[in-house]
Amino acid sequence: MKKKILLAIVAVQLLATFSPALAADPAGSSDNKVVGAAKAVGRGIMWGPKKLAEGAKAAGSKIKDMFHR
């Protein structure tokens, strides 16, 4: 229970931190090539963990269904 509360607090903090920055500069509006390249590199770095998380979620769902029959 405490882990879920801590995770929720961290998620809200991250959202509050990045929301003003994202609102000030919507994606795709920057003409700066360096900023665009940095965003592309960041997306490339995060692609692997995102795919792993999606796979783990799908596997967890299948395991959950297997035990709840």
Secondary structure by P-SEA (a helix, b strand, c coil): caaaaaaaaaaaaaaaacaaaaaaccccccccaaaaaaaaaaaaaaaaaaaaaaaaaaaaaaaaaaaac
